[in-house]
Amino acid sequence: MADAPVSAPESDAMRFRETFRWMLLARTLEDKIAALYHAGKIVGGVYLGRGQEAFSAALAVSLRQGHDIFAPLIRDQAGRMAFGENILDTARTYLGSVKGPMRGRDGNIHRGRPDKGMPAMISHLGAMVSVVCGMLKARQFRGISDAVGASCIGDGGTSTGAFHEALNLAAVEKLPLVVAVANNQFAYSTPTDRQYACRDLVDRAVGYGVEGYEVDGTDLAACLAVFEKAVARARTGHGPQLVVGKLLRLCGHGAHDDGAYIPDAIKETPLGQDCLKLARQKMLDEHWATPGEIELMEAEAIEAVQQAVATAQRDPSPDPAHETWQPLASRWLVETANSETP
């Protein structure tokens, strides 16, 4: 007997709850990572996605794992895990474990699984858009025409030449690209009124000949709806989609920065609302979860984070005396060549 179809409201509730779990896990993990950083346990930068989890996770859950491309940035922990990044990969990379995806070699934010559609982040952030364009063309050359590529970027990154060139190329080639712009009001400490003169970043879409959307980045339901539409449009041949999420970074640029340059007046506007708290309240208001169920989700997130961090802390660090330091992407080529040498 076939299962009864899920009603639209119930389906919406399940999708909302799923995305909320990723947001909650990301916030819990990043709170722990920040604590480890301040305790001197982490080498390198720590950049938190506090306040941007809804925008990030909503994009990722709208994509198809194993088929689409997701290029996250430094504040996309929620999206990374929603797209399939294992929490242990994250913990191992931050703590320099040789068992992590970067084998303890690189900065903790430059991690990825390219073979699973998640390229490692490039610090020159505008360049990520062109990387995704290249990956999409490669798929098209192999006859894969329905894969969508999503690239995340901040408001500051849209001022780079690489962003312009890549989006222009994507528009001309009509690539199935979704560019998610987290407009968090500051490029490090530079406010948006010193970055662009148009009314809003979404106005740039028409100049490139692409479809554009503006969404309240603190509203999870709105983010889910707009990304579902944008991804569907890209997948069905309508070319690049530019989605601008209006929100506020609820922390400094990095864990080293207290964000003192962010005016209190902005924090007190709707932009300064915490998307996680808003999502939690909506689930209660819509009776999509009980207080007890949310407490259980929170406990599960804490347990998952504690286990991942404990495992990563027990892992060995790279041993320079035995590490060959060959590029990871070409390691198998060297090993194959050596095995075939007479």
C-alpha positions in Angstrom: 0.0 0.0 0.0 1.4 3.4 -1.0 2.1 6.0 1.6 -0.4 8.8 1.8 0.9 12.0 0.3 2.2 14.5 2.8 0.1 17.7 3.0 1.8 20.9 2.0 1.6 22.4 5.6 3.1 19.2 7.0 5.8 19.1 4.4 6.6 22.8 5.2 6.9 21.9 8.8 9.2 19.0 8.2 11.5 21.1 6.0 11.5 23.9 8.5 12.4 21.6 11.4 15.1 19.9 9.4 16.7 23.2 8.5 16.4 24.5 12.1 18.3 21.4 13.3 21.2 22.4 11.0 21.1 26.0 12.2 21.1 24.8 15.8 24.0 22.4 15.3 26.0 25.1 13.5 25.5 27.6 16.3 26.4 25.1 19.0 29.5 24.0 17.1 30.7 27.5 16.4 30.1 28.5 20.1 32.4 25.7 21.0 35.0 26.5 18.3 35.1 30.1 19.5 35.6 29.0 23.1 38.5 26.8 22.0 40.0 29.6 20.0 39.9 32.0 23.0 41.5 29.2 25.1 44.4 29.1 22.7 43.5 25.6 21.3 43.0 26.7 17.7 45.7 28.1 15.4 44.4 30.4 12.6 41.3 32.4 12.2 37.8 31.6 13.4 34.9 33.3 11.6 31.4 32.8 12.9 28.1 32.6 11.1 26.0 33.9 14.0 22.9 35.6 12.5 23.4 34.1 9.0 22.5 30.5 9.7 19.0 30.7 8.2 20.2 32.2 4.9 23.0 29.6 4.6 21.1 26.5 5.6 18.1 27.3 3.5 20.2 27.4 0.4 21.9 24.1 1.2 18.7 22.2 1.8 17.4 23.4 -1.5 20.2 21.7 -3.3 20.7 18.0 -4.2 23.6 16.3 -2.4 25.8 14.3 -4.7 24.5 16.1 -7.8 24.7 19.9 -7.3 27.6 22.2 -6.3 27.8 24.2 -3.1 30.6 26.7 -2.6 30.3 28.0 1.0 32.2 30.8 2.6 33.5 31.5 6.1 30.1 32.0 7.6 28.3 29.1 6.1 28.8 26.4 8.7 25.1 25.7 8.7 25.0 25.3 5.0 28.1 23.2 4.9 26.5 20.6 7.3 23.1 20.8 5.6 24.9 19.9 2.3 26.6 16.9 3.9 29.8 18.1 5.6 30.5 15.8 8.5 30.8 17.6 11.8 33.9 15.6 12.5 35.5 17.0 9.3 34.9 20.5 10.8 36.3 19.7 14.2 39.4 18.0 12.8 40.2 20.8 10.5 39.9 23.5 13.2 42.0 21.4 15.6 44.7 20.5 13.0 44.1 16.8 12.9 45.9 14.7 10.3 42.7 12.8 9.8 40.8 15.8 8.6 39.9 16.6 5.0 42.9 19.0 4.7 45.2 16.6 6.8 46.1 19.5 9.1 47.9 21.3 6.4 45.8 24.4 5.7 43.9 27.1 7.4 40.8 25.8 9.1 38.3 27.5 6.8 39.9 26.3 3.5 38.3 22.9 3.6 36.1 21.0 1.2 35.2 17.8 -0.5 35.4 18.7 -4.3 34.5 15.1 -5.2 31.2 15.6 -3.4 30.4 19.0 -5.0 31.9 21.2 -2.3 35.0 23.0 -3.4 37.4 24.3 -0.7 36.9 28.0 -0.1 39.2 30.5 -1.7 40.1 33.5 0.5 39.7 35.8 -2.5 36.0 35.4 -2.1 34.8 36.8 -5.4 36.8 34.0 -7.1 34.5 31.3 -5.8 31.8 32.4 -8.3 34.1 31.7 -11.2 35.1 28.4 -9.8 31.5 27.3 -9.6 31.0 28.5 -13.2 33.9 26.3 -14.3 32.5 23.3 -12.4 29.1 23.8 -14.1 30.7 24.0 -17.5 32.6 20.8 -16.8 29.4 19.0 -15.9 27.8 20.3 -19.1 30.7 18.9 -21.1 30.0 15.5 -19.6 26.3 15.8 -20.5 25.0 16.7 -17.1 22.6 19.6 -17.8 20.4 19.7 -14.7 23.0 20.3 -12.0 22.8 23.6 -10.1 25.8 25.4 -8.8 25.4 27.7 -5.7 28.1 30.1 -4.6 27.9 32.2 -1.4 29.4 35.6 -1.2 29.2 38.7 1.1 28.2 42.2 0.2 31.9 43.2 0.1 32.8 40.4 -2.2 30.3 41.7 -4.8 32.6 44.7 -5.3 35.4 42.6 -6.7 36.3 42.2 -10.3 36.2 38.5 -10.1 32.5 38.6 -9.0 31.7 40.9 -12.0 33.5 38.7 -14.5 32.0 35.5 -13.3 28.4 36.7 -13.1 28.7 38.3 -16.5 30.0 35.0 -17.9 27.3 33.0 -16.2 24.6 35.3 -17.6 26.0 35.1 -21.2 26.3 31.3 -20.9 23.0 31.0 -19.1 24.5 28.8 -16.5 22.4 27.2 -13.8 24.0 29.3 -11.1 22.6 30.6 -7.8 24.6 33.4 -6.2 23.6 33.9 -2.5 24.7 37.3 -1.3 24.6 37.6 2.5 24.3 41.4 2.9 25.3 41.6 6.5 25.9 45.4 6.2 29.6 45.4 6.7 32.6 44.2 4.6 34.8 43.6 7.7 34.2 47.2 9.1 33.3 49.0 5.9 29.5 49.8 5.9 27.5 49.2 2.8 27.1 52.9 2.0 30.8 53.0 1.3 30.6 49.9 -0.9 27.9 50.6 -3.5 25.6 53.5 -4.6 22.6 51.6 -5.8 19.5 51.3 -3.6 20.3 47.7 -2.9 22.5 45.0 -4.2 19.6 43.1 -5.8 19.3 46.1 -8.3 22.5 44.8 -9.9 20.8 41.7 -11.2 19.1 43.5 -14.0 22.4 45.0 -15.1 23.7 41.5 -15.7 20.5 40.2 -17.2 19.8 37.8 -14.4 16.9 37.2 -12.2 17.1 38.8 -8.7 15.4 38.3 -5.3 15.6 40.1 -2.0 14.7 38.3 1.2 14.7 38.9 4.9 17.8 36.8 5.9 16.5 36.5 9.5 13.3 34.8 8.4 13.9 31.1 7.8 10.5 30.4 6.1 11.1 33.3 3.7 14.7 32.0 2.9 13.4 28.5 2.3 10.8 29.8 -0.1 13.1 32.1 -2.1 15.9 29.5 -2.5 13.4 26.8 -3.5 12.2 29.1 -6.3 15.7 30.3 -7.3 17.2 26.8 -7.5 14.2 25.5 -9.5 14.5 28.4 -11.9 18.2 27.8 -12.4 17.7 24.0 -12.8 15.0 24.5 -15.5 17.0 26.7 -17.8 16.3 30.2 -16.6 19.9 31.1 -16.1 21.7 32.6 -13.1 19.7 33.7 -10.0 20.9 36.4 -7.6 19.5 36.2 -4.1 20.3 38.9 -1.6 19.6 38.2 2.0 19.3 41.3 4.3 20.6 40.6 7.8 23.3 41.6 10.3 26.4 39.7 11.4 25.7 39.2 15.1 29.4 39.2 16.0 32.7 40.7 14.9 34.3 39.9 11.5 36.2 37.1 13.3 36.6 35.8 16.8 39.5 38.2 17.2 37.3 41.2 16.5 34.7 42.6 18.9 32.6 44.3 16.2 32.7 47.6 18.1 32.3 49.5 14.8 28.7 48.1 14.4 26.4 50.9 15.7 23.8 49.9 18.3 21.2 51.6 16.2 21.6 48.9 13.5 21.5 46.1 16.1 18.1 47.4 17.3 16.5 47.2 13.9 14.9 44.1 12.4 18.2 43.3 10.8 19.7 42.6 14.2 17.2 39.9 15.1 18.6 36.4 15.8 17.4 34.1 13.1 17.8 31.1 15.4 15.6 32.6 18.1 13.0 33.6 15.5 12.9 30.1 14.0 12.5 28.5 17.4 9.6 30.8 18.2 7.9 30.1 14.8 8.0 26.4 15.4 6.3 26.9 18.8 3.7 29.4 17.4 2.9 27.0 14.5 2.8 24.0 16.8 5.6 22.4 14.7 7.5 21.4 17.8 6.9 21.4 21.5 9.3 23.1 24.0 10.4 19.6 25.1 11.2 18.6 21.5 13.3 21.7 21.0 15.1 21.0 24.3 15.9 17.5 23.0 17.2 19.0 19.7 19.5 21.3 21.7 20.7 18.4 23.8 21.4 16.3 20.7 23.4 19.2 19.2 25.5 19.6 22.3 26.2 15.9 22.4 27.2 15.8 18.7 29.6 18.7 19.2 31.2 17.3 22.3 31.8 13.9 20.6 33.3 15.5 17.5 35.6 17.8 19.4 36.7 15.0 21.8 37.5 12.7 18.9 39.5 15.5 17.0 41.5 16.3 20.1 42.6 12.7 20.4 43.8 12.7 16.8 47.5 13.0 15.8 48.9 16.2 14.2 50.8 16.1 11.0 54.3 14.7 11.4 56.7 16.7 9.2 59.3 13.9 9.4 57.0 11.5 7.6 54.6 13.7 5.6 55.4 13.9 1.9 53.5 17.2 1.5 52.3 16.3 -1.9 49.2 18.2 -3.0 46.2 16.2 -1.9 44.4 16.4 -5.2 47.4 14.9 -7.1 48.6 12.5 -4.4 46.8 9.5 -6.1 48.5 10.4 -9.4 52.0 10.1 -7.8 51.0 6.9 -6.0 49.7 5.4 -9.2 52.8 6.4 -11.2 55.0 4.9 -8.5 53.1 1.6 -8.4 53.4 1.2 -12.2 57.2 1.9 -12.3 59.1 -1.3 -13.1 
